């Protein structure tokens, strides 16, 4: 459970990083080879948006929240941080994130986003990014928790429907290959 929780933490932090989603109406770059200037523009945006700091701060905030919610995990806080430091080194992540950004956005879009990130409004957004992400995750958890009973009832109703005589069994999901 610890590994699953930690994996979820890290995935959510990276996935929610600024501009990971593609802009509406923009087609992603499908060619995996992008020009050096395109990659440079992506890495410049990562720097301007302080992605390294946002990722690091977000991890600390998330770890703290998880440890508060589950006090039995408190003795393992340093293990989580050491693991994150080992496998989420910025020197490894930056070029990979740069490629992801370059594949999602055009060079022109990356440069425009960098201009925004360097503006006072962009810097204000960056300064509050970790707390905004935590507030969003908390809101989603509260909303889902408030309606968990309804979800459970919906699942039970669907299970009853699937178990009626004459219904074919539900398809089996494909098994995941071990990594």
C-alpha positions as CSV (number, residue, x, y, z in Angstrom):
1,X,0.0,0.0,0.0
2,X,2.9,2.4,0.8
3,X,4.4,1.9,-2.7
4,X,1.0,2.4,-4.4
5,X,0.3,5.5,-2.3
6,X,3.8,6.9,-3.0
7,X,3.4,6.1,-6.7
8,X,0.1,7.9,-6.8
9,X,1.7,10.9,-5.1
10,X,4.5,11.2,-7.6
11,X,2.3,10.7,-10.6
12,X,-0.2,13.3,-9.5
13,X,2.6,15.8,-8.8
14,X,4.2,15.4,-12.2
15,X,0.9,15.2,-14.1
16,X,-0.4,18.4,-12.5
17,X,2.7,20.4,-13.3
18,X,2.0,23.7,-15.2
19,X,1.1,23.3,-18.9
20,X,1.3,19.5,-19.0
21,X,-2.1,19.5,-20.7
22,X,-2.2,20.6,-24.3
23,X,-3.8,23.9,-25.2
24,X,-7.4,23.6,-26.6
25,X,-7.4,23.4,-30.3
26,X,-3.7,22.6,-30.5
27,X,-2.5,19.4,-32.2
28,X,0.4,17.7,-30.4
29,X,3.7,17.3,-32.1
30,X,3.7,13.6,-33.1
31,X,7.2,13.5,-34.4
32,X,9.4,12.4,-31.5
33,X,12.4,14.2,-32.9
34,X,12.1,17.9,-32.2
35,X,14.6,20.6,-33.1
36,X,17.2,21.7,-30.6
37,X,15.5,25.2,-30.5
38,X,12.1,23.6,-29.8
39,X,13.6,21.6,-26.9
40,X,15.4,24.7,-25.6
41,X,12.1,26.6,-25.7
42,X,10.5,23.8,-23.6
43,X,13.3,23.8,-21.1
44,X,13.2,27.6,-20.9
45,X,9.5,27.4,-20.0
46,X,10.3,24.8,-17.3
47,X,12.8,27.2,-15.8
48,X,10.5,30.3,-16.1
49,X,7.6,28.4,-14.5
50,X,10.0,27.1,-11.7
51,X,8.9,23.6,-12.4
52,X,11.7,22.1,-10.3
53,X,10.7,24.2,-7.2
54,X,7.0,23.5,-7.8
55,X,7.6,19.8,-8.0
56,X,9.8,19.8,-4.9
57,X,7.4,22.0,-2.9
58,X,4.4,20.0,-4.1
59,X,6.0,16.8,-2.9
60,X,6.7,18.2,0.6
61,X,3.1,19.6,0.9
62,X,1.7,16.3,-0.3
63,X,3.9,14.2,2.0
64,X,3.0,16.4,4.9
65,X,-0.7,16.0,4.2
66,X,-0.4,12.2,3.8
67,X,1.5,11.9,7.0
68,X,-1.1,14.0,8.8
69,X,-3.9,11.8,7.4
70,X,-2.1,8.6,8.3
71,X,0.1,9.2,11.4
72,X,1.3,5.6,11.3
73,X,3.3,6.7,8.2
74,X,5.2,9.4,10.1
75,X,8.3,7.2,10.7
76,X,8.5,6.7,7.0
77,X,8.5,10.3,6.0
78,X,12.3,10.5,5.5
79,X,12.1,7.3,3.4
80,X,9.6,8.9,1.1
81,X,11.7,12.0,0.7
82,X,14.9,10.0,0.1
83,X,13.2,7.8,-2.5
84,X,11.9,10.9,-4.2
85,X,15.3,12.6,-4.2
86,X,16.9,9.5,-5.7
87,X,14.4,8.9,-8.5
88,X,13.1,12.4,-9.2
89,X,16.4,14.2,-9.6
90,X,15.8,17.3,-11.6
91,X,18.8,16.6,-13.8
92,X,17.0,13.4,-15.0
93,X,13.4,14.9,-15.1
94,X,14.2,18.2,-16.9
95,X,15.2,16.8,-20.3
96,X,12.3,14.3,-20.2
97,X,9.7,16.9,-19.2
98,X,11.2,19.2,-21.9
99,X,10.5,16.6,-24.5
100,X,7.0,16.1,-23.3
101,X,6.3,19.9,-23.4
102,X,7.9,20.1,-26.9
103,X,5.7,17.3,-28.1
104,X,2.6,18.9,-26.7
105,X,3.2,22.5,-27.7
106,X,4.6,24.3,-30.7
107,X,7.8,26.3,-30.2
108,X,5.8,29.5,-30.6
109,X,3.4,28.4,-27.9
110,X,6.2,27.5,-25.6
111,X,7.8,30.9,-26.1
112,X,4.5,32.7,-25.4
113,X,3.9,30.7,-22.3
114,X,7.5,31.6,-21.1
115,X,6.7,35.3,-21.6
116,X,3.5,34.8,-19.4
117,X,5.4,32.9,-16.8
118,X,7.9,35.7,-16.5
119,X,5.2,38.3,-16.1
120,X,4.0,39.4,-12.6
121,X,0.8,37.3,-13.1
122,X,2.7,34.3,-14.2
123,X,5.1,34.6,-11.2
124,X,2.1,34.9,-8.8
125,X,0.6,31.8,-10.3
126,X,3.9,29.9,-9.8
127,X,4.2,31.2,-6.2
128,X,0.8,29.6,-5.3
129,X,0.9,26.5,-7.6
130,X,1.6,23.9,-4.9
131,X,-1.1,25.2,-2.6
132,X,-3.6,25.5,-5.5
133,X,-2.9,21.9,-6.5
134,X,-3.3,20.7,-2.9
135,X,-6.6,22.6,-2.5
136,X,-7.8,21.1,-5.8
137,X,-6.9,17.5,-4.7
138,X,-8.6,18.1,-1.3
139,X,-11.7,19.4,-3.0
140,X,-11.9,16.4,-5.3
141,X,-11.4,14.0,-2.3
142,X,-14.1,15.8,-0.3
143,X,-16.5,15.7,-3.2
144,X,-15.9,12.0,-4.0
145,X,-16.1,11.1,-0.3
146,X,-19.4,12.9,0.1
147,X,-20.9,10.7,-2.6
148,X,-19.1,7.4,-2.0
149,X,-22.3,5.8,-0.8
150,X,-24.0,6.7,-4.1
151,X,-21.1,5.3,-6.0
152,X,-21.2,2.1,-4.0
153,X,-25.0,1.8,-4.7
154,X,-24.4,2.4,-8.4
155,X,-21.7,-0.4,-8.5
156,X,-24.0,-2.8,-6.7
157,X,-26.9,-2.0,-9.1
158,X,-24.6,-2.6,-12.0
159,X,-23.3,-5.9,-10.5
160,X,-26.9,-7.1,-10.0
161,X,-27.7,-6.2,-13.6
162,X,-24.6,-8.1,-14.8
163,X,-25.4,-11.1,-12.7
164,X,-29.0,-11.6,-14.1
165,X,-29.5,-15.0,-15.7
166,X,-28.9,-14.8,-19.4
167,X,-26.5,-11.9,-19.3
168,X,-23.0,-12.7,-20.7
169,X,-20.2,-12.3,-18.2
170,X,-18.5,-8.9,-18.2
171,X,-15.3,-8.7,-20.3
172,X,-12.1,-9.5,-18.4
173,X,-9.8,-6.5,-18.4
174,X,-6.4,-7.2,-20.0
175,X,-3.7,-8.1,-17.5
176,X,-0.8,-5.6,-17.0
177,X,2.6,-6.8,-17.9
178,X,5.1,-6.7,-15.0
179,X,7.6,-3.9,-15.4
